């Protein structure tokens, strides 16, 4: 058993698709519309990591969720309460500079932590994304 995909709720699939492919440089893994259900399965992922994808799922409305529940979920996502995606990089500072040049607005600069160098940003829907350069862990140090 292994993880194939993870999922973020998004407010606008086309806007999310532009962000993940044009801004982050990811690739489309699947973009399939099922007309009978008016449902679009949209999955993206980082180039070179084919085994994992991120499904960009629209915040559901009626009949799946009542209108008030849908609005509440959309509001929570916008506030960053929809979960977090943890990305790893070999060079946090270089990735920060590259993504900043592409238009990503970071919440904080790369900051040394006990586990590595870390920063964060959000996608257009408000989903949290952490970018970390993981440092080698020495279990003998406390």
C-alpha positions in Angstrom: 0.0 0.0 0.0 1.3 3.5 -0.8 0.0 7.0 -1.2 -1.0 7.8 -4.8 -2.6 11.2 -4.4 -3.4 13.8 -1.8 -6.2 16.5 -2.2 -6.7 20.2 -1.7 -10.1 21.9 -1.8 -9.9 24.8 -4.3 -12.2 27.7 -5.1 -11.4 27.7 -8.8 -9.9 24.8 -10.6 -8.6 26.8 -13.5 -7.0 29.4 -11.2 -5.4 26.5 -9.2 -4.3 24.8 -12.4 -2.5 28.0 -13.5 -0.8 28.4 -10.2 0.5 24.8 -9.9 1.5 24.4 -13.5 2.6 27.9 -14.6 3.9 29.3 -11.3 5.2 26.2 -9.5 6.2 24.5 -12.8 4.3 21.3 -12.0 2.7 19.0 -14.6 -0.9 17.9 -15.2 -1.4 14.2 -14.3 -5.1 14.1 -15.1 -7.7 16.5 -16.3 -10.9 14.6 -17.0 -14.5 15.9 -17.0 -17.3 13.5 -16.3 -20.2 15.2 -18.1 -22.9 13.0 -16.5 -22.0 14.3 -13.1 -20.5 17.7 -14.1 -17.4 16.7 -12.3 -13.8 17.5 -13.2 -11.0 15.3 -11.9 -7.9 17.5 -11.9 -4.6 16.2 -10.7 -1.1 17.8 -10.8 2.3 16.9 -9.5 5.9 17.9 -9.4 8.0 17.0 -12.4 10.2 14.0 -11.7 7.9 12.6 -8.9 5.4 10.6 -11.0 4.2 8.4 -8.2 2.4 11.1 -6.2 -0.2 13.7 -7.3 -2.2 16.5 -5.8 -5.9 16.5 -6.7 -7.3 20.0 -7.0 -10.9 19.3 -6.0 -13.5 22.1 -6.1 -15.3 22.9 -2.9 -18.5 20.9 -3.2 -21.9 22.5 -3.4 -25.4 21.1 -3.4 -26.4 18.3 -3.5 -23.1 17.0 -2.0 -23.1 19.8 0.6 -25.8 22.2 1.6 -25.1 25.8 0.4 -24.3 27.0 4.0 -21.9 24.1 4.6 -20.2 24.7 1.2 -19.8 28.4 2.0 -18.4 27.5 5.5 -15.9 25.0 3.9 -14.8 27.6 1.3 -14.3 30.1 4.1 -12.2 27.7 6.1 -10.0 26.8 3.1 -9.4 30.5 2.4 -8.2 30.9 6.0 -5.7 28.1 5.6 -7.6 25.5 7.6 -7.8 23.0 4.7 -4.6 21.2 5.5 -0.9 21.6 4.6 1.3 20.2 1.8 4.9 19.7 2.8 7.4 20.0 0.0 11.1 19.3 0.2 13.9 21.0 -1.6 17.7 20.6 -1.7 18.2 24.3 -1.4 15.5 26.3 0.4 17.0 29.7 -0.3 17.4 29.0 -4.1 13.8 27.6 -4.3 12.5 30.7 -2.4 14.3 33.0 -4.8 13.1 31.1 -7.9 9.5 30.9 -6.8 9.5 34.5 -5.6 10.6 35.5 -9.1 7.7 33.5 -10.5 5.2 35.4 -8.4 4.8 33.2 -5.3 4.2 35.4 -2.2 5.8 33.8 0.8 4.6 34.2 4.4 8.1 34.3 5.8 11.7 34.1 4.5 13.7 30.8 4.7 14.3 30.3 8.4 16.7 27.8 10.1 14.8 25.4 12.3 15.9 22.3 14.3 14.9 20.0 11.4 16.1 22.2 8.5 15.5 25.5 6.7 11.8 26.2 6.2 9.4 28.7 4.7 5.8 28.8 3.7 3.3 30.2 1.2 -0.3 29.7 0.2 -2.0 28.7 -3.1 -4.7 31.0 -4.5 -7.4 29.2 -2.5 -5.6 29.7 0.8 -4.1 26.2 1.2 -0.9 26.1 3.2 2.3 24.9 1.5 5.6 24.5 3.5 8.9 24.3 1.7 11.7 22.7 3.6 15.3 21.9 3.1 15.6 18.9 5.5 18.9 18.8 7.3 20.6 15.5 8.2 19.2 14.3 11.6 21.6 13.0 14.2 19.6 10.9 16.7 22.5 11.0 19.2 22.1 14.8 19.6 19.4 16.1 21.9 
